[in-house]
Amino acid sequence: MQYDIIVLGSGPGGYPAAIRASQLGYKVAIVEKESLGGVCLNWGCIPTKALLKSAQVYDYMKHSKDYGIEADNVHQNFKNVVQRSRGVADKMSKGVQFLMKKNKIDVVMGYGKLISKGKLEVTTTDGAKQILEAKNIIIATGGRARQLPNITIDGKKIIGYREAMALPEQPKSMIIMGSGAIGVEFAYFYNSMGTKVTIVEYLPRIVPVEDEDISKELEKQFKKQGIDIITNASVETVDTKGSGVKAKIKTQTGETIIEADILLSAVGVVANIENIGLETLGIKTEKGKIPVDKYGQTNVPNIYAIGDCTPGQALAHVASKEGIVVAEAIAFNDKKLAHQPEPLDYNNIPGCTYCSPEIASVGLTEKAAKEAGHEIKVGKFPFMASGKASAAGATEGFVKVIYDAKYGEFLGAHLIGATVTEMIAEVVVARKLETTYHEILNAVHPHPTMSEALKEATAAAYGEAIDI
């Protein structure tokens, strides 16, 4: 089978790469070993948001009296919540199937492996093999749950994110190891459903990649919700012999044993780069990832890599844009496109975490801005002072903005509160356009909205706050 471009993996990096390549006039095949849409659509971004929405609705119903609504005998059906989530994922995967047909992309189901320059061997589930050939190959194999050497995921008592999304029964108690996005999202979901949750974080604070003020606020809100949090701690061993798990936790003050029905390991992801033929072609790897140039090309010409298997941020929206950049770079090299694509600015990538309250951030934290040598102006606006937040009954959290004092450059923004993941794009666009505080202050923000908090925080940074 001869193609112009073969994409290995159909996740949020792979399928946009395939579609953009098809739009540019290429004959494209996409190889997928499991489900179209990859982990994101089937076991990650999308189904988790469905679970979290169910948790949010349940929270609203439990607190309906706060809104003047009487709702008695409110209870959740865990199996139905999981079933709804799986239905949403299935629908999205079918949507990708439709997009493949619409864009005349051949879908080859099976496990793909590079066997020589421009050749990929695909093994189907029944063991049959076929060879695909193309001038250009894009590796988009994604990542999987990282496992610590002393704690093996068995899928029953010690689980990863995948099992956590479709447990047959709700556990009464759960230990969550790790407090990145995956850890805190599941902590919120299971706690809201009624599971007793304990988070164990190795570093001094939860959501450690975020600004310190964000970590403090989330910890405060989580503790208010009834979630136990242990920081500066590590899970040393897990005994699974009984009906549940007994985790030996090492803290700064000594060791303690915590018992629970189940332990969720949420200590990050590792790239899927084994057994795909990288060594055969001499494709370079570094620290478990495939290094690439600014247009996604590996050290081997015409072999590209995108998404979680490369060193950039392991985020779906990063993978999608990288896939489009690679397709356009190939087209430019082939004189099918008049201009080179613009490479990604990895310093202007938004990060979103969908627990409650939500977290969204982009750019430098306050600490990073100081370490980079900036004199800074920092502004904060609490949602407690927002009319829309008060009306919505969602006054937790704040917006924090960081500007360069000398030039007014928008260095970073860090948001925690309801719907903040919908607000962060304004900052991304503003920073892309090299906007200063002046433009944010003078762009009229609608009232009453949550988003006007960004303007108010900017006003606070420059001593011009009106509502605080």
C-alpha positions as CSV (number, residue, x, y, z in Angstrom):
1,M,0.0,0.0,0.0
2,Q,1.6,3.3,-1.2
3,Y,0.9,6.6,0.6
4,D,2.4,10.1,0.7
5,I,2.1,10.2,4.5
6,I,1.5,7.6,7.2
7,V,0.5,8.6,10.7
8,L,1.2,6.1,13.5
9,G,-1.4,6.8,16.2
10,S,-4.8,8.4,16.0
11,G,-4.9,10.5,19.2
12,P,-5.3,14.3,19.4
13,G,-2.0,14.7,17.6
14,G,-2.3,12.0,15.0
15,Y,-5.8,12.5,13.6
16,P,-5.4,16.3,13.1
17,A,-2.0,15.7,11.4
18,A,-3.8,13.2,9.0
19,I,-6.7,15.6,8.3
20,R,-4.4,18.6,7.6
21,A,-2.2,16.5,5.3
22,S,-5.3,15.3,3.4
23,Q,-6.5,18.9,3.1
24,L,-3.1,19.7,1.6
25,G,-3.6,17.1,-1.2
26,Y,-1.7,14.1,0.2
27,K,-2.8,10.5,0.2
28,V,-2.8,9.6,3.9
29,A,-3.1,6.5,6.0
30,I,-3.5,6.4,9.8
31,V,-2.6,3.3,11.9
32,E,-4.3,2.7,15.2
33,K,-3.9,-0.3,17.5
34,E,-7.0,0.2,19.6
35,S,-9.6,3.0,19.2
36,L,-9.7,6.1,16.9
37,G,-9.1,9.2,18.9
38,G,-6.5,7.5,21.1
39,V,-6.3,7.8,24.9
40,C,-7.6,11.4,24.9
41,L,-11.0,10.7,23.3
42,N,-11.4,7.2,24.8
43,W,-9.7,7.1,28.2
44,G,-8.5,10.6,28.9
45,C,-9.6,14.2,28.3
46,I,-13.1,13.6,27.1
47,P,-14.5,10.8,29.3
48,T,-13.0,12.4,32.5
49,K,-14.8,15.6,31.7
50,A,-18.0,13.6,31.5
51,L,-17.4,12.1,34.9
52,L,-16.5,15.5,36.4
53,K,-19.7,17.0,35.0
54,S,-21.8,14.3,36.7
55,A,-19.9,15.1,39.9
56,Q,-20.7,18.8,39.5
57,V,-24.4,18.1,38.8
58,Y,-24.5,15.9,41.9
59,D,-22.9,18.7,44.0
60,Y,-25.4,21.2,42.7
61,M,-28.3,18.9,43.7
62,K,-26.8,18.2,47.1
63,H,-26.6,22.0,47.7
64,S,-29.8,23.0,45.8
65,K,-31.3,24.6,49.0
66,D,-28.6,27.3,48.6
67,Y,-30.3,28.3,45.4
68,G,-33.8,28.2,46.8
69,I,-34.6,24.8,45.3
70,E,-35.9,21.8,47.3
71,A,-34.6,18.5,46.0
72,D,-35.1,15.5,48.3
73,N,-33.6,12.0,48.3
74,V,-30.8,13.0,45.9
75,H,-28.5,10.1,45.2
76,Q,-26.0,9.1,42.5
77,N,-25.9,5.9,40.5
78,F,-22.2,5.2,40.1
79,K,-22.7,2.6,37.3
80,N,-24.8,5.0,35.3
81,V,-22.3,7.8,35.8
82,V,-19.6,5.6,34.3
83,Q,-21.9,4.4,31.6
84,R,-22.7,8.0,30.5
85,S,-18.9,8.8,30.4
86,R,-18.3,5.7,28.2
87,G,-21.1,6.8,25.9
88,V,-19.6,10.2,25.5
89,A,-16.2,8.7,24.6
90,D,-17.8,6.3,22.1
91,K,-19.7,9.1,20.4
92,M,-16.5,11.1,20.1
93,S,-14.6,8.2,18.7
94,K,-17.3,7.6,16.1
95,G,-16.9,11.3,15.2
96,V,-13.2,10.7,14.4
97,Q,-14.3,7.8,12.2
98,F,-16.6,10.1,10.3
99,L,-13.8,12.7,9.9
100,M,-11.5,10.0,8.5
101,K,-14.1,9.1,5.8
102,K,-14.9,12.7,5.1
103,N,-11.2,13.5,4.4
104,K,-10.6,10.2,2.5
105,I,-8.0,8.9,5.0
106,D,-7.4,5.2,5.0
107,V,-7.7,3.8,8.6
108,V,-5.6,0.7,9.2
109,M,-6.3,-1.0,12.5
110,G,-3.4,-2.8,14.0
111,Y,0.0,-2.4,15.7
112,G,2.4,-0.4,13.5
113,K,6.2,-0.8,13.5
114,L,8.9,0.8,11.4
115,I,10.9,-1.8,9.5
116,S,12.9,0.3,7.1
117,K,13.0,3.8,5.7
118,G,9.5,4.6,4.5
119,K,8.1,1.2,5.4
120,L,5.7,0.3,8.2
121,E,4.6,-3.2,9.1
122,V,1.1,-3.4,10.6
123,T,0.0,-6.5,12.6
124,T,-3.7,-6.9,13.1
125,T,-5.4,-8.4,16.2
126,D,-5.6,-11.8,14.4
127,G,-1.9,-11.8,13.6
128,A,-2.1,-10.9,9.9
129,K,0.6,-8.5,8.7
130,Q,0.7,-5.9,5.9
131,I,3.3,-3.4,4.7
132,L,2.5,0.2,4.2
133,E,4.9,2.5,2.4
134,A,5.2,6.3,2.4
135,K,7.8,9.0,1.9
136,N,6.9,10.6,5.2
137,I,5.9,9.0,8.5
138,I,4.6,10.8,11.5
139,I,5.0,9.1,14.9
140,A,2.1,10.0,17.2
141,T,2.1,7.1,19.6
142,G,1.3,9.1,22.8
143,G,1.9,8.0,26.3
144,R,0.7,5.7,29.1
145,A,0.5,5.8,32.9
146,R,3.9,5.9,34.5
147,Q,4.6,3.1,37.0
148,L,6.9,3.4,40.0
149,P,9.2,0.3,40.3
150,N,8.0,-0.5,43.8
151,I,4.3,-0.2,43.1
152,T,2.9,-2.2,40.2
153,I,-0.5,-1.4,38.7
154,D,-2.5,-4.7,38.8
155,G,-5.7,-3.1,37.5
156,K,-7.8,-4.2,40.5
157,K,-6.4,-2.8,43.8
158,I,-3.6,-0.7,42.4
159,I,-5.0,1.1,39.3
160,G,-4.1,3.7,36.7
161,Y,-6.2,6.5,35.2
162,R,-7.7,4.1,32.7
163,E,-9.2,1.7,35.3
164,A,-10.2,4.7,37.5
165,M,-12.6,5.8,34.7
166,A,-14.5,2.6,34.5
167,L,-14.5,0.8,37.9
168,P,-17.3,-1.7,38.2
169,E,-18.1,-0.6,41.7
170,Q,-17.5,2.6,43.6
171,P,-14.8,2.2,46.3
172,K,-15.6,3.4,49.8
173,S,-12.1,4.8,50.2
174,M,-9.2,5.6,47.8
175,I,-5.6,6.7,48.1
176,I,-4.4,8.8,45.2
177,M,-0.7,8.9,44.7
178,G,0.3,12.1,42.9
179,S,-1.5,15.5,42.7
180,G,-1.0,16.6,39.1
181,A,-4.0,17.2,36.9
182,I,-5.0,13.5,36.7
183,G,-4.7,13.0,40.5
184,V,-6.7,16.1,41.6
185,E,-9.4,15.6,38.9
186,F,-10.1,12.0,40.2
187,A,-9.8,13.2,43.8
188,Y,-12.6,15.7,43.2
189,F,-14.7,13.2,41.3
190,Y,-14.5,10.3,43.8
191,N,-14.8,12.6,46.8
192,S,-17.9,14.2,45.3
193,M,-19.4,10.7,44.7
194,G,-18.9,9.9,48.4
195,T,-15.5,8.0,48.4
196,K,-13.1,8.9,51.2
197,V,-10.1,10.3,49.4
198,T,-6.5,10.7,50.6
199,I,-3.9,12.4,48.3
200,V,-0.3,11.6,48.8
201,E,2.1,14.1,47.1
202,Y,5.9,13.6,47.0
203,L,6.6,17.4,46.6
204,P,5.9,20.1,49.2
205,R,2.6,21.2,47.6
206,I,-0.2,19.8,45.5
207,V,-0.5,20.7,41.7
208,P,3.3,21.5,42.0
209,V,3.7,22.9,38.5
210,E,1.2,25.7,39.3
211,D,1.9,29.1,41.0
212,E,2.3,28.6,44.7
213,D,-0.8,30.7,45.5
214,I,-2.9,28.3,43.3
215,S,-1.6,25.3,45.2
216,K,-2.5,26.9,48.5
217,E,-6.0,27.8,47.4
218,L,-6.7,24.3,45.9
219,E,-5.5,22.6,49.1
220,K,-7.8,24.9,51.2
221,Q,-10.8,24.1,49.0
222,F,-10.1,20.4,48.8
223,K,-9.7,20.2,52.6
224,K,-13.0,22.0,52.9
225,Q,-14.6,19.4,50.7
226,G,-13.3,16.6,53.0
227,I,-10.2,15.4,51.0
228,D,-7.2,14.5,53.1
229,I,-3.9,15.7,51.8
230,I,-0.4,14.6,52.7
231,T,2.5,16.4,51.1
232,N,6.3,15.8,51.4
233,A,5.4,12.2,51.4
234,S,5.9,9.0,49.4
235,V,4.2,5.7,49.1
236,E,6.9,3.2,50.0
237,T,5.1,-0.1,49.7
238,V,1.5,-1.3,49.1
239,D,0.2,-4.5,50.7
240,T,-2.7,-5.9,48.6
241,K,-3.2,-9.2,50.5
242,G,-6.4,-8.3,52.3
243,S,-9.7,-7.0,51.0
244,G,-8.2,-3.6,50.2
245,V,-4.7,-2.0,50.3
246,K,-2.4,-1.0,53.1
247,A,0.0,1.7,52.0
248,K,3.1,2.5,53.9
249,I,3.6,6.2,53.7
250,K,6.9,7.9,54.5
251,T,6.6,11.5,55.7
252,Q,8.9,14.0,57.2
253,T,7.9,12.9,60.7
254,G,8.2,9.1,60.1
255,E,6.1,6.3,58.6
256,T,2.4,5.6,58.7
257,I,0.0,3.0,57.3
258,I,-3.1,4.1,55.4
259,E,-5.8,1.6,54.5
260,A,-8.2,2.0,51.6
261,D,-10.2,-0.1,49.2
262,I,-8.0,1.0,46.3
263,L,-4.9,3.0,45.3
264,L,-4.8,5.1,42.2
265,S,-1.3,5.7,40.8
266,A,-1.3,9.1,39.1
267,V,2.4,9.9,38.9
268,G,2.5,11.1,35.3
269,V,2.9,9.5,31.9
270,V,5.7,7.9,29.9
271,A,6.0,7.9,26.2
272,N,5.1,4.9,24.0
273,I,8.3,4.6,22.1
274,E,9.2,0.9,22.7
275,N,8.8,-1.8,20.0
276,I,7.9,0.6,17.2
277,G,11.2,0.2,15.3
278,L,13.0,3.4,16.3
279,E,16.3,1.5,16.6
280,T,15.9,-0.1,13.2
281,L,16.0,3.3,11.6
282,G,18.5,4.9,14.0
283,I,16.0,7.4,15.4
284,K,17.5,9.1,18.3
285,T,15.8,9.1,21.7
286,E,16.6,11.1,24.9
287,K,15.3,10.5,28.4
288,G,12.5,8.3,27.1
289,K,11.3,10.8,24.4
290,I,12.0,11.4,20.7
291,P,13.8,14.8,20.2
292,V,12.6,16.8,17.2
293,D,13.4,20.1,15.5
294,K,10.9,23.0,15.5
295,Y,9.0,21.4,12.6
296,G,8.7,18.0,14.3
297,Q,11.4,16.2,12.3
298,T,13.5,13.6,14.0
299,N,17.2,13.1,13.3
300,V,16.1,10.9,10.4
301,P,14.8,12.9,7.4
302,N,11.1,12.4,6.6
303,I,10.4,10.8,9.9
304,Y,8.5,13.1,12.3
305,A,7.2,12.8,15.8
306,I,4.5,14.7,17.7
307,G,2.7,14.8,21.0
308,D,3.5,12.9,24.2
309,C,6.3,10.9,22.7
310,T,8.3,14.2,22.2
311,P,9.8,16.5,24.8
312,G,7.1,19.3,24.7
313,Q,4.2,19.5,27.2
314,A,2.1,16.3,27.3
315,L,-1.1,18.1,26.5
316,A,-3.8,17.3,23.8
317,H,-3.8,20.8,22.4
318,V,-0.1,20.8,22.1
319,A,-0.2,17.5,20.2
320,S,-2.9,18.8,17.8
321,K,-1.0,21.9,16.9
322,E,2.3,20.0,16.5
323,G,0.5,17.6,14.1
324,I,-0.8,20.5,12.0
325,V,2.7,22.1,12.0
326,V,4.3,18.9,10.7
327,A,1.7,18.4,7.9
328,E,2.3,22.0,6.8
329,A,6.1,21.7,7.0
330,I,6.0,18.6,4.8
331,A,3.8,20.5,2.3
332,F,6.2,23.5,2.3
333,N,9.1,21.2,1.6
334,D,7.1,19.7,-1.3
335,K,6.2,23.2,-2.6
336,K,2.5,22.5,-1.9
337,L,2.4,25.4,0.6
338,A,3.8,28.9,-0.1
339,H,5.0,29.5,3.4
340,Q,6.6,27.6,6.3
341,P,4.3,27.0,9.2
342,E,4.9,29.0,12.4
343,P,6.5,26.8,15.0
344,L,4.9,26.4,18.4
345,D,5.8,28.8,21.2
346,Y,6.1,26.4,24.1
347,N,6.2,29.4,26.5
348,N,2.6,30.3,25.7
349,I,0.8,27.0,26.2
350,P,-2.2,27.1,28.5
351,G,-2.6,24.4,31.1
352,C,-6.1,23.5,32.4
353,T,-7.2,21.2,35.3
354,Y,-10.9,20.4,35.6
355,C,-11.3,19.6,39.3
356,S,-13.6,21.9,41.3
357,P,-12.5,24.7,41.6
358,E,-11.0,24.6,38.1
359,I,-7.4,25.7,37.5
360,A,-6.1,27.5,34.3
361,S,-2.7,29.1,33.8
362,V,-0.3,30.3,31.1
363,G,3.1,31.9,31.1
364,L,5.4,32.5,34.1
365,T,4.6,31.9,37.7
366,E,5.5,34.7,40.1
367,K,8.6,32.7,41.3
368,A,9.7,32.0,37.7
369,A,9.3,35.6,36.7
370,K,11.5,36.8,39.6
371,E,14.1,34.1,38.8
372,A,14.1,35.3,35.2
373,G,15.2,38.7,36.4
374,H,11.9,40.6,35.9
375,E,10.8,43.4,38.1
376,I,7.1,42.6,38.3
377,K,3.7,43.9,39.1
378,V,1.3,41.4,40.5
379,G,-2.5,41.8,40.7
380,K,-5.1,39.6,42.3
381,F,-8.9,39.7,42.1
382,P,-10.9,37.3,44.3
383,F,-14.1,35.9,42.9
384,M,-15.7,36.7,46.3
385,A,-15.8,40.3,44.9
386,S,-17.4,39.2,41.6
387,G,-21.1,39.8,41.1
388,K,-21.4,37.0,38.6
389,A,-19.6,34.6,40.9
390,S,-21.8,35.5,43.8
391,A,-25.0,35.1,41.7
392,A,-23.7,31.7,40.5
393,G,-22.8,30.6,44.1
394,A,-19.2,30.1,43.0
395,T,-17.1,32.6,44.9
396,E,-14.1,30.3,45.6
397,G,-10.7,31.3,44.1
398,F,-9.2,34.2,42.3
399,V,-7.4,35.5,39.2
400,K,-3.7,36.4,39.5
401,V,-1.8,38.3,36.8
402,I,1.9,39.0,36.5
403,Y,3.3,41.9,34.4
404,D,6.8,43.2,33.7
405,A,7.1,46.5,35.7
406,K,9.3,48.1,33.1
407,Y,7.5,47.4,29.8
408,G,4.1,46.2,30.9
409,E,4.6,42.8,29.2
410,F,2.0,40.2,30.2
411,L,4.2,37.6,31.8
412,G,1.6,35.2,33.1
413,A,-1.8,34.5,34.5
414,H,-3.0,32.0,37.1
415,L,-6.7,31.4,37.7
416,I,-8.6,29.2,40.1
417,G,-12.3,29.1,40.3
418,A,-15.5,28.2,38.4
419,T,-15.2,28.1,34.5
420,V,-11.6,29.6,34.5
421,T,-10.6,27.0,31.9
422,E,-12.9,28.9,29.5
423,M,-11.2,32.2,30.4
424,I,-7.6,31.5,29.9
425,A,-7.7,31.7,26.1
426,E,-8.0,35.5,26.4
427,V,-4.5,35.6,28.1
428,V,-3.0,33.2,25.5
429,V,-4.2,35.5,22.6
430,A,-3.1,38.6,24.5
431,R,0.4,37.2,25.0
432,K,0.5,36.0,21.4
433,L,-0.3,39.6,20.3
434,E,2.4,41.0,22.7
435,T,-0.4,42.8,24.6
436,T,0.5,44.9,27.6
437,Y,-1.5,45.7,30.7
438,H,-2.7,48.9,28.9
439,E,-4.7,47.0,26.3
440,I,-6.2,44.6,28.9
441,L,-7.3,47.6,31.1
442,N,-8.8,49.5,28.1
443,A,-10.5,46.6,26.4
444,V,-14.1,46.8,27.9
445,H,-15.0,43.5,29.5
446,P,-18.7,42.6,29.8
447,H,-20.4,42.8,33.1
448,P,-21.4,40.7,35.0
449,T,-19.1,37.9,33.9
450,M,-16.4,35.8,35.5
451,S,-14.1,36.9,32.8
452,E,-14.0,40.6,33.9
453,A,-12.0,39.4,36.9
454,L,-9.0,39.4,34.5
455,K,-9.4,43.1,33.9
456,E,-9.9,43.7,37.6
457,A,-6.8,41.8,38.5
458,T,-4.8,43.9,36.0
459,A,-6.3,47.0,37.5
460,A,-5.2,45.8,40.9
461,A,-1.6,45.3,39.7
462,Y,-1.4,49.0,38.8
463,G,-3.3,50.4,41.8
464,E,-6.4,51.1,39.8
465,A,-8.8,48.5,41.2
466,I,-12.4,49.6,41.4
467,D,-14.2,46.6,43.0
468,I,-11.7,45.6,45.7
